[in-house]
Amino acid sequence: MKFINFNSYSWQRYSLMLLSLFLAVLLWLYVTNLQAPLREQEFRITLQTKGLPEGMVVEELPERVSVRVKAASVKVGGLEAGDFIAAVDLSEVKLGENNLPVSVTAPPGVEIIRVSPATVTVLVDKLVQKQIPVQVFLRGNPQPGYSTGEPLLVPNAVLARGPSRLLATIDQVPVTVDVEGASQNLDYSLPISLQHEEIKLSPGVVRVVVPVNITVPYKTVPVRIVTTGTPAKGYEVDQASAQPAVVKVYAPSDILAGINEVATKDINISGVSGNINRSVNLQVPEGAVLVQPQRLKVMVSIVKKVGQEEQNTGSAGETNEKSQ
């Protein structure tokens, strides 16, 4: 068995080499720490979850946690929140409140000093679903003389899915329809939602039909055709007719009593030497709610005056003008 001879030349030489290496490492550490001193910084990290059992849902979980780290100045300066992973393991949770630790994974060379909060309270609930009726609410008022009927919903109930604790407190899904100034039936497809983002609705859109009816009385009156201007020289208006010849006027009783006819919008016959066939709007009497129909066909027959010589045979004939 050989023993090391500490007095030998070889051992002395290797000892000096090891001592030099040790001093070099110390010097490197000193210089490195001097040039790149350690520095602390805090990050806000998105809190993730993992391992949640099927059929359960998590509530009241913080969105982020604060993580304070320490590393060399050069390294800290290049770090971002996305370089860290903050997670809570939910694989062993039970229904109700659970106090769970937050685990944080950091890049190599980065020391985690503090995580706040280090533990979180997680409320775990069952994920359930149930049918909830949709309730229509009307906003505003229709035009005077009109009223709204019972709204029709398709579908009238939707499937809600979410935490059992929240679903137990919800008995309807509201949808609002604006009926301000309405004078005819309303038919809308409207999105529906609840204040709780955890609850998902299917479908997310419902069709709402709101009947709008006239509530004032009406009566049937004749149509008066109104013309302006003068036909071509040597021609005159023979007759004028409307189709239909009578219309319904809706108005409050006191106003309706004074309405005996409904006039057409003005029909210009200036210089015309042939018949006029035209669709014309009616003038709604003052105070009336509605005239039905609101537009009708009018025929104005323009003929040569009796005993008048025809001066322009080409000007006679039927004239079809644009609707007004």
C-alpha positions in Angstrom: 0.0 0.0 0.0 1.4 3.3 -1.1 1.0 6.5 0.9 0.9 10.0 -0.5 4.2 11.8 0.0 3.1 15.3 0.8 6.7 16.5 0.6 7.1 15.3 -3.0 7.5 17.7 -5.8 4.4 16.4 -7.7 2.1 16.9 -4.8 3.3 20.4 -4.2 2.8 21.2 -7.9 -0.8 19.9 -7.9 -1.6 21.6 -4.7 -0.6 24.9 -6.2 -2.7 24.2 -9.3 -5.8 23.4 -7.1 -5.2 26.5 -5.0 -5.0 28.6 -8.1 -8.2 27.2 -9.5 -10.0 27.8 -6.3 -8.8 31.4 -6.1 -9.8 31.9 -9.8 -13.4 30.7 -9.0 -13.6 33.0 -6.0 -12.4 35.9 -8.2 -14.9 35.0 -10.9 -17.8 34.9 -8.4 -16.7 38.2 -7.0 -16.4 39.9 -10.3 -19.7 38.4 -11.6 -21.6 39.6 -8.5 -20.0 43.0 -8.8 -20.9 43.3 -12.5 -24.3 41.7 -12.2 -25.6 42.1 -8.7 -28.8 40.3 -7.6 -32.0 42.2 -8.0 -35.6 41.7 -6.9 -38.8 42.2 -9.0 -42.5 41.5 -8.6 -44.8 40.1 -11.3 -48.5 39.6 -11.6 -49.0 36.0 -12.9 -52.2 34.6 -14.3 -53.5 31.8 -12.0 -54.2 28.6 -13.7 -56.0 25.5 -12.6 -55.4 21.8 -13.3 -57.0 18.5 -12.5 -60.5 19.7 -11.9 -62.8 16.6 -11.7 -65.4 16.2 -14.3 -68.9 17.6 -13.4 -67.5 20.2 -11.1 -67.0 23.9 -11.5 -64.8 26.4 -9.6 -66.0 29.8 -8.3 -64.3 32.7 -6.5 -60.8 31.9 -7.8 -58.4 34.9 -8.0 -57.4 35.7 -11.6 -53.8 36.5 -10.7 -51.2 36.2 -7.9 -48.2 38.4 -7.1 -44.8 36.7 -7.3 -41.6 38.3 -6.0 -38.4 36.9 -7.4 -34.6 37.5 -7.2 -32.0 37.0 -9.8 -29.1 38.7 -11.5 -29.9 42.1 -12.7 -29.3 41.2 -16.3 -31.6 38.2 -16.1 -34.4 40.0 -14.2 -34.4 42.8 -16.8 -35.4 40.2 -19.5 -38.1 38.5 -17.5 -41.8 38.8 -18.3 -45.0 37.5 -16.5 -45.4 34.9 -19.2 -42.1 33.3 -18.1 -43.8 32.0 -14.9 -46.5 29.5 -14.3 -48.8 29.8 -11.3 -51.2 27.0 -10.8 -53.6 25.4 -8.3 -54.0 21.6 -8.2 -57.7 20.8 -8.0 -57.5 17.0 -8.4 -58.4 16.4 -4.7 -61.0 19.1 -4.1 -64.3 18.5 -2.4 -67.6 20.4 -2.8 -67.6 23.6 -0.9 -64.6 25.7 0.2 -61.1 24.3 -0.3 -57.9 26.0 0.9 -55.2 25.1 -1.7 -51.5 26.2 -2.1 -50.3 28.1 -5.2 -47.3 26.5 -6.9 -45.1 28.7 -9.1 -42.6 27.5 -11.7 -39.8 30.0 -12.5 -37.1 30.0 -15.2 -33.7 28.6 -14.3 -31.5 30.9 -12.2 -34.5 32.7 -10.7 -35.3 32.4 -7.0 -38.9 32.8 -5.8 -38.9 34.9 -2.7 -42.7 35.3 -2.0 -46.0 34.3 -3.6 -49.1 36.4 -2.6 -51.4 34.9 -1.8 -49.6 31.6 -1.1 -52.9 29.8 -0.6 -56.3 30.5 -2.1 -59.8 29.6 -1.1 -61.5 27.8 -3.9 -65.3 27.3 -3.9 -66.2 24.1 -5.8 -69.7 23.4 -6.9 -71.5 20.8 -9.0 -72.1 21.6 -12.7 -75.8 21.1 -13.4 -78.3 22.2 -16.0 -82.1 23.0 -16.0 -84.8 24.5 -18.2 -85.5 28.1 -17.4 -88.5 30.1 -18.8 -87.9 33.3 -20.8 -89.8 36.3 -19.7 -90.6 39.3 -22.0 -90.5 42.8 -20.7 -91.9 45.7 -22.9 -90.3 49.1 -22.8 -92.0 52.3 -24.0 -95.5 52.8 -25.5 -96.9 52.3 -29.0 -98.4 55.1 -31.0 -101.6 56.7 -29.6 -104.6 54.6 -30.5 -102.6 51.3 -30.5 -102.0 48.7 -27.8 -99.7 45.7 -27.5 -100.9 42.1 -27.1 -99.4 39.1 -25.4 -95.9 38.5 -26.8 -95.1 35.2 -28.5 -91.7 33.5 -27.7 -89.9 30.9 -29.7 -88.6 29.1 -27.7 -90.3 30.1 -24.4 -87.7 28.3 -22.3 -83.9 27.7 -22.6 -81.4 25.3 -21.2 -79.1 26.8 -18.6 -75.9 25.1 -17.5 -73.8 26.3 -14.5 -73.1 26.0 -10.8 -76.0 24.5 -8.9 -75.8 27.2 -6.2 -76.4 30.0 -8.8 -79.0 28.1 -10.9 -81.0 27.6 -7.7 -81.5 31.4 -7.4 -82.6 31.9 -11.1 -86.3 31.4 -12.1 -86.4 33.3 -15.4 -84.3 34.7 -18.2 -85.4 38.3 -19.1 -85.6 39.7 -22.6 -86.6 43.3 -23.3 -88.5 44.6 -26.4 -88.7 48.3 -27.3 -92.3 49.1 -28.4 -92.0 52.9 -28.4 -94.0 54.4 -31.2 -95.0 51.0 -32.7 -98.0 50.9 -35.1 -97.6 47.4 -36.4 -96.6 44.0 -35.2 -93.0 43.6 -34.0 -90.9 40.6 -34.9 -87.4 40.4 -33.5 -84.6 37.8 -32.9 -82.9 38.9 -29.7 -79.9 37.7 -27.8 -80.4 36.6 -24.2 -78.0 36.4 -21.2 -77.7 36.5 -17.5 -75.5 38.6 -15.2 -73.6 35.5 -14.1 -70.9 34.7 -16.7 -70.6 31.2 -15.2 -74.0 30.3 -16.6 -74.3 29.4 -20.3 -77.6 29.5 -22.1 -78.7 27.4 -25.1 -79.9 28.7 -27.4 -78.5 32.2 -26.9 -81.1 33.9 -29.2 -84.9 33.8 -29.0 -87.6 35.1 -31.4 -90.1 37.5 -30.0 -93.3 38.6 -31.7 -95.3 41.4 -30.1 -98.8 42.0 -31.6 -99.7 45.7 -32.0 -103.4 46.4 -32.4 -105.5 49.5 -33.1 -107.7 50.3 -30.1 -109.7 53.3 -31.5 -113.0 52.9 -33.5 -113.3 53.3 -37.3 -115.8 54.0 -40.0 -116.0 53.6 -43.7 -116.0 56.8 -45.8 -115.7 57.5 -49.6 -112.6 58.6 -51.3 -112.4 62.1 -52.9 -110.0 62.4 -55.8 -108.1 65.8 -55.8 -106.7 67.1 -59.1 -104.6 70.2 -59.8 -103.9 72.1 -63.0 -105.8 72.2 -66.3 -105.8 69.5 -69.1 -104.5 70.3 -72.6 -106.4 72.9 -74.6 -109.6 71.5 -75.9 -109.7 68.7 -73.2 -111.6 68.3 -70.0 -112.0 65.9 -67.1 -114.8 63.5 -67.9 -114.8 61.4 -64.7 -112.5 60.2 -61.9 -112.7 56.9 -60.0 -110.8 55.2 -57.2 -110.3 51.5 -56.5 -111.4 50.9 -53.8 -113.9 53.7 -53.7 -114.2 53.6 -49.9 -111.7 53.3 -47.1 -111.6 52.7 -43.3 -110.6 55.6 -41.1 -109.5 55.0 -37.5 -109.7 57.8 -35.0 -111.0 58.7 -31.5 -114.8 58.9 -31.4 -115.0 62.7 -31.2 -112.7 63.2 -34.3 -114.2 60.3 -36.2 -117.7 62.0 -36.1 -116.4 64.9 -38.1 -114.7 62.8 -40.9 -117.0 62.1 -43.9 -114.4 61.5 -46.6 -110.7 61.0 -47.3 -108.9 62.9 -50.0 -106.1 61.7 -52.2 -102.8 63.5 -52.6 -102.9 66.0 -55.4 -102.9 64.6 -58.9 -101.4 67.0 -61.5 -103.3 67.0 -64.8 -101.7 70.1 -66.3 -101.4 69.7 -70.1 -102.7 66.1 -70.1 -104.8 65.0 -73.1 -105.3 61.3 -72.2 -106.4 59.1 -69.3 -104.4 58.9 -66.1 -103.9 55.7 -64.3 -101.9 56.0 -61.1 -101.3 54.7 -57.6 -101.9 57.5 -55.1 -101.4 57.9 -51.4 -104.3 59.2 -49.2 -104.2 62.2 -46.9 -104.7 61.1 -43.3 -107.3 63.4 -41.8 -106.0 65.5 -38.9 -106.4 63.6 -35.6 -106.9 60.3 -37.3 -104.7 57.3 -36.3 -104.8 55.3 -39.6 -106.4 55.0 -43.0 -106.7 51.6 -44.6 -105.7 51.1 -47.3 -103.2 54.0 -47.3 -102.6 53.8 -51.1 -105.1 53.0 -53.9 -105.4 53.1 -57.7 -107.0 56.2 -59.3 -108.2 56.6 -62.9 -108.9 60.1 -64.3 -110.6 60.2 -67.7 -109.7 63.2 -69.8 -111.6 63.7 -73.1 -112.1 66.2 -75.9 -114.6 68.9 -75.2 -117.9 68.4 -77.0 -117.8 70.2 -80.4 -114.0 71.0 -80.1 -112.0 70.2 -83.2 -109.1 67.8 -82.7 -105.9 69.8 -83.1 -103.4 67.1 -82.4 -104.5 63.6 -83.0 -101.2 62.3 -81.7 -101.8 63.8 -78.3 -104.9 61.7 -77.5 -104.7 58.4 -75.8 -104.0 56.9 -72.4 -101.2 58.4 -70.3 -99.5 56.2 -67.6 -97.5 58.4 -65.2 -95.2 57.5 -62.3 -96.8 56.8 -59.0 -96.9 59.6 -56.4 
